[in-house]
Amino acid sequence: MTRQELLQRSGALLGRFAHEVKVKNAMGLFDINTIAEDFLTPILAIVLKCPDLCNQNRVQMNFPAVDLGCRTSKISIQITSDPSSSKMLKTLKKFEEHNLCDDFDTLYVYVITERQKSYTSPKMAEAASNLSISFNPSSNILDYQDLVKMFDELNNEQVESINEHLKAEFTKADENLKFRRNLDAFLRVNQQKIEDEKRTKKYIPSVFVETSETKEKMRYFANPMFFYRKIDDDLRRVDLPHLNKLLNLAKIEPVADILHDATTLEVPKNLTELQTRLAQQSTAIDDIKELVSPFSWYGDRAEQFSPTDNLAGYWEVFRFSIQSNGSGVFRSLEQISENIRIAQTKVFLVTGMAGQGKTNFICDLIENQFRVFEVPAIFIPARLLNNYPGPNCILSYITNNRYAPDVSNLHDLFTLFNNVAEECEKPFVIAIDGINEVGDLDGFVAELQVFLDALCQYDLIKVVLTCRNEFFDQKFADVFDPQFTDYLYRVKDLRSNMSDDNKSRLLQTYLHHFQINAKFSSSAREFLENDFILLRIFCEIHEGGKIGYISDIYKGDIFEQYLMMKIEQFPRAQKQKALSALYKICTRMLHEENFSQISVDGFDDSESQIIEQLVGEDIILRREVPSTGLASLGAENISFTYDELRDFLLAYYTVADLANSDHEKTTDIFGKISEWPVYEGFFRYAYILARKKGCDIVKSACEASDDFHRHYLNNLSLLSSDIQTDDDMVRLKAVLEGSTVSCDLKQVAWFLFRKRNEADLLNVQILLNHVSTLDDQKSEYFFSMMFSSSYGFSSEWRDRVSHLLDEFKSLSKERILGLGIPTLALTLHFVPHANWESREATLNLFAELQHTQEVK
């Protein structure tokens, strides 16, 4: 390019910049004026011969009168888009007021739009004449046209340098503009990825029940410009005036109310101003917490208020009210502080066990919450990062999925996202689901550290991560501690944040999605509501089925049905191989006595393919944290996703295969099993399966163990009707009639009380028959043991009888009669042992029902 072409090109780009500033200012967007300072610095440094020109606001916040300054040439420059004489007058006056002539002997004003044709204001002329340095409006007030004229005085190298700078800046601007114009198209890639998750059933939107507390936290994290107002509302609701009223009554100095100032701060215009505002509020809250702490049960106990002798009486009178109210204020302030911290943080981490809803949470977040609030975001299923080489697989994934194809490094990418966030006034969120699913964990840990280090340098970019607990604790924790600890907010267990209502809704939505028609007993319903993996397995087994009333859930039966179903899904040639591969895992676990994880080293190709398919579903098998040490390099470890499924499979293999082929090994297992961590689970399923499959060697080994009685009672709930025998009746009756051990009697009594299906051999009638033989003294003793607390507070057993009867009375008439005659008869046996109110109310209820077939 010739010199003339370079000059024309540079002039055109400067003219474009001036035009864009005009347009932005007309729209009320003045942030570009600040951007202009850095944009113009390299150009003005060359044209005005200021080798050390720098942004004075970076040297000192809110530097007065001038924006740029060079200590070497002693030239200063004010950058403005306001060309008026009043702006010039203000600049001159400030320059003089702050004695900037001591540092600079030249002042320029650069108008980034277009200067006036002339400046003839008498006041301005007077200010210029009073200035300690020379200032001529015709030569010291410049705009882009003046700058272009000055380019003629530069050598070719300087002109080329300016042109390269302008070209680079506008290339970035054009890329940003292109990205913003196509943001909807880019973010449609997110929806494509979400649809992929739906097809693989990793995300089932219809069965997602949000955890409201976690969702609330995410709102502050991902959309603080909208939800910061709720922080203000929460601050206004803190009842500090009432606490001060109580303190006045106790003759104690009231707490200074500085919360009002924290809610009347200036409304932020952008995310940067919001961060400053939040920091100010956080400081105010910390100050007020320190003042409230002495009057709170939750503050620093060492600083609790202690009155002087003359005020001790007042304090004693009002102490409880003050501390109760002060504790409420303190907890409210703590909660608001946490919300502010979440709004300020950079990393939102969700961890938990496999199958606890992490993928559902993050996919719903992207598909619904982010889309509704137009939060710019990228969704990355971490397992797909395995398709890209390290050490930049995240960047490669993003650039290869139409998100930002033209960037070549993280900082270009983050600059782009930061600019988008600035324009949207919402953080740009990168969501990575299941970071434990990346194959090269060690390599990814290092990459994630670099990724986060770069990300934290950009104010407006955030990241959401999900990870299995054990992987995070063993592999990723060091990434955050201590370098990124201050940037991190962690949710350790989504399930713990679910209310009982949400769990109930989750069960219903699962049944609806899998088109299952069923009714559950209260115990069966509770069983499924509190075990997400079991719920998923149950629904997959019964998809599209009409299964009627479910009185009990037997895990062993569910596990067996599920494994059979999964094996049936393999091609015919692989079905037997699939079972053999699972047996091989069990063999290795039992041989190595290692039940947490095993290496897949030594599995042939077909076995490895089967294992890979099962690992991909993350229900039966899962990848494990690799062992450390040279010997384990390159080896992949796996385990069973669900510990109880592992115990069942180990027992199933032992009963169905090993007991038939190797009696000696089977006997050897039961000789040392009591020392294993899987002892209880393995014993439970081995005994049940041995009875079900008629495996005498395993059944005899179980019954010969020293603690068989304890195992037997602990696992009564697994005795399904098809394996119940007269021997079981004898065992249970013996406990009811002769046990002096409270916990044994309680286990049997409550097991039978809940067994209302008279088709089962073991049911509530056994308990009723026993109770009916007792005289008053023995009856009282029996019920005192049955209703005694697990902690031994036997004196309260009558209260528990009363509570049970109160719950009974609260049921609908239909449900009461549906309990069955034996249960109703047993309830009448409870009545004499309840308190008077519950006793009379229950008897009145039976009187109302005396003409029904069940009661009469």
HUMORA-V616052 format. One record per pair of residues at least 6 apart in sequence whose ideal C-beta (glycine too) atoms are under 8 Angstrom apart, sorted by the first residue. I is the first residue (numbers start at 1). GAP is how many residues later the second one is. Records with the same first field share a line. If there is no record, write none. Layout:
I->GAP  GAP
This chain:
1->8  162
3->153  156
6->150  153  154  157
7->141  144  145  152
9->154  157  158
10->138  141  149  152  153  156
11->133  137  140
13->150  153  154  157
14->29  130  133  134  152
15->129
16->154
17->19  22  95  127  153
18->94  95  96  125  126
20->12
21->11  12  15  60  91  92
22->59  91  92
24->6  7  8
25->7  8  56  88
30->51
31->239  391
33->46  47  48  79
36->43  45  76
37->18  20  30  31  42
38->17
39->130
40->28  39  70  72
41->12  13  14  27
42->119  120  123
43->104  119  122  123
44->6  9  24  33  64  66  103
45->6  8  25
46->108  112  115  116
47->100  103  104  107  115
48->25  27  29  60
49->24  26
50->18  20  22  23  25
51->19  21  22
52->18  19  20  21
53->15  16  17  20  22  24
54->14  15  16
55->12  13
56->7  10  11  12  13  20
57->6  10
59->10
63->6
64->30  31  33  34  36
65->11  13  26  29  30  32  33  35
66->10  11  12  25  29  34  38  41
67->10  11  12
68->8  9  11
69->6  7  8  34  35
70->6
71->32
73->33
74->29  30  31  32
75->29  31  33
76->19  24  27  28  30  31  32
77->30  31  32  33
78->13  29  30  31  32
79->31  33
80->7  11  29  30  31  32
81->30  31  32
82->29
83->28  30  31  32  33  60
84->32
85->31  34  36  38  39
86->35
88->21  31  33  36  49  53
89->32  34  35  38
91->16  18
92->15  32  35  36  39  43
93->34
95->6  12  36
96->31  34  35  36
100->7
101->30  31  32
104->29
105->28
106->27  28  34
107->24  26  28  33
108->32  33  34
109->31  32  33
110->32  33  37
111->30  31  32
112->31  32
113->30
114->29  30  31
115->26  27  28  31
118->19
119->18  19  22
124->13
128->7  8  9
151->8  11
154->8
172->243
175->231  232  241
176->240  243  244
179->7  225  237  241
180->240  243
183->193  237
185->217
186->216  217  218
187->189  190  191
189->212  213  214
190->176  177  187  188  189
191->176
193->186  187  188  208
194->9  169  172  173  185
196->185
197->6  162  166  184
198->6  7
202->157  161  179  416
203->156  157  160  161
204->156  309
205->155  158  159  162
206->303  306  307
207->153  299  302  303  306
208->149  152  153  155  156  301
209->289  293  294  296  297  300
210->151  154  292
211->150  283  286  287  291
212->285  287  290
213->284
214->136  147  277  280  283
215->154
217->122  125  131  272  274
218->130  147  151  246
219->7  8  150
220->7  8  10  11  119  120  122  123
221->121  122  124  127  206  241  243  268
222->126  143  147  148  151  153  155  204  205  207  240  242
223->150  152  203  204
224->47  50  54  119  203
225->43  45  46  49  200  201
226->147  200
227->116
228->40  46  49  50  115
230->109
231->47  50  105  108  109  112
232->31
234->98  101  102  105
235->24  27  28  46  50  101
236->23  27
237->95
238->21  91  94  95  98
239->86  89  90
240->15  17  19  48  52  89
241->16
242->83
243->12  49  52  79  82  83  86
244->10  11  13
246->72  75  76  79
247->6  7  8  48  75
248->6
249->65  69
250->57  61  64  65  67  68  69  72
251->60  63
252->53  55  59  62  63  70
255->33  36  37  40
256->32  35
258->26  29  30
259->25  26  29
261->23
262->18  19  22  23
265->12  15  16
266->7  11
268->6  8  9
270->152  155
271->150  151  154  155  156  188  189
272->187
274->69
275->69  184
278->62  65  66
279->65
281->59
282->55  58  59  62
285->48  51  52  55
286->51
288->45
289->10  41  44  45  48
292->7  34  37  38  41
293->6  7  10  37
294->9  10  11
295->9  10  27  28  30  31
296->27  30  31  33  34
297->26  29  30
298->29  32  33  36
299->31
305->10
307->7  8
341->148
342->6  147
345->117  141  142  143  144
346->106  109  110  115  116  117  138  141  142
347->105  115  116  117  118  133  137  140  141  142
348->114  115  116  117  141  143
349->115  116  117  118  123  131  139  140  141  142
350->8  11  12  114  115  116  117  140  141  144
351->7  115  116  117  118  121  139  140  141  142
352->6  116  117  140  141  142  143
353->115  116  140
354->114  179  264  268  287  288
355->177  178  181  263  264  286  287
356->137  138  139  176
357->137  138  175
358->75  76  108  109  136
359->74  75  107
361->105  133
362->17  69  71  102  104
363->16  70
365->66  99
366->11  13  65
369->6
370->7  59
373->53
374->50  52
375->49  51  52  54
376->41  44  45  48  50  52  53
377->51  52  53  54
378->20  25  51  52  53
379->52  54
380->14  17  18  50  51  52  53
381->52  53  56
382->50  51  52  53  54  55  56
383->51  54  55  233
384->13
385->8  9  12  53  59
386->7  51  52  53
387->10
388->8  9  12
389->7
390->50  53  54  57
391->52  55  56  59
392->18  55
393->45  51  54
394->38  53  57
395->12  14  15  18
398->6  15
399->6  7  8  14
404->9  12  13
407->6  9
410->40  41  44  45
411->43
414->40  41  43  44  47
415->43
417->11  13  41  43  44
418->10  40  41  42  43
420->8
421->6  7  39  40
422->38
427->33  34  35
428->32  33  34
429->32  33  34  35
430->25  31  32  33  34
431->32  33  34
432->31  32  33  34
433->33
434->32  33  34
435->9  13  30  31  32  36  41
436->31  32  35  36  39  187  189
437->186
438->6
439->197
441->30  34  184  185
442->184
445->30  31  33  34
448->28  31
449->30  34
452->11  27  32  35
453->30
455->6  7  8
456->28  31
467->9
468->154
469->23
470->154  155
471->154
474->151
475->150
480->7  8
491->6
495->37
498->8
500->29
503->26  27
504->21  25
506->23  26  29
507->18  21  22  28
510->6  25  26  29
511->6  7  28
513->26
514->25  26  28  29  30
515->28  29
516->23  26  27  28  29  31
517->28  29  30  31
518->24  27  28  29  30  31  32
519->29  30  31
520->8  29  30
521->28  29  30  31  235
523->28  29  30  231
524->26  27  28  29
527->7  26
528->6  7  10  25
529->6
533->86  108  109
534->19  21  24  108
536->83
537->21  22  25  82
538->15  20
540->22  25
541->17  20  21  24
551->205  206
552->165  168
554->163  164  166
555->89  93  163
556->92  129  132  133  136  162
557->163
559->85  86  89  90  93
560->88  92
562->57
563->19  57  86  89
566->12  48  54
567->8  11  12
568->7
570->7  8  40  43
574->32  36
577->29  30  33
578->32
580->27
581->22  26  29  30
582->38  67  71
583->70  74
584->19  23
585->13  26  36  53  55  64
586->63  64  67  68
587->66
588->10
589->6  9  57  61
590->60  63  64  79
592->6
593->83
595->51  55  81  82  83
596->28  43
597->27  28  30  40  41  42
598->39  40  41
599->28  33  36  37  38
600->8  11  35  36  37  38
601->34  35
603->8
611->10  27
614->6  7
615->6  7  8  23
618->23
619->22  23
620->20  21  22  25
621->17  18  19  20
622->16  17  18  19
623->13  14  15
624->13  14  15
625->12
626->6  9  10  11
627->8  10
639->7
640->6  9
643->38
644->37
646->32  35
647->31  34  35  37  38
648->33  37
650->28  32  35
651->30  31  33  34  35  38
652->33  37
654->12  15  28  32  44
655->31  34  35  38  40  43
656->33  37  39
658->7  8  11
659->7  31  36  38  39
663->34
666->31  32  35
667->30  34
670->28  31  32  35
673->6  9  10
674->31  33
676->6
680->31  34
683->19  22  28
684->27  30  31  34
685->33
686->12  16
687->11  12  15  16  24  25  28
688->27  30  31  35
689->6  9
690->6  7  8  9  12
691->8  32
692->30  31
702->6  9
705->6
712->19
713->22  31  34  35
714->33
716->16  31  32  35  46
717->34
719->9  43
721->36  38  39  40
724->36  37  38
725->36
726->35
728->33  34
729->32  33  37
732->16  19  20  30  34
733->33  37
735->9  10  13
736->9  12  13  30  31  34
737->33
739->6  9
742->43  46
743->47
745->37  40  41
746->39  40  42
749->18  37
750->36
751->11
752->10  11  12  14  15
753->11  14  70  73
754->10
755->7  8  9
756->7  8  63  64  66  67
757->6
758->7  62  64
763->59
764->56  58  59  62
765->57
767->59
768->54  57  58  61
771->8  11  55  58
772->57
774->8
776->56
779->50  53  54
780->53
783->14  18  46  47  50
784->10  13
786->11
787->10  11  13  14  17  46
788->6  9
789->7  8  11
797->36
798->35  36  37
799->36
801->29  32  33  37
802->32  33  35  36  37
804->26
805->22  25  26  29  33  34  36  37
806->32  35
808->8  19  34
809->29  32  33  36
813->36
816->8  29  33
817->7  32  35  37  38
819->8
820->34
821->33
824->30  31
827->15
828->18
831->8  11  12
832->7
834->8
846->9
849->6
850->6
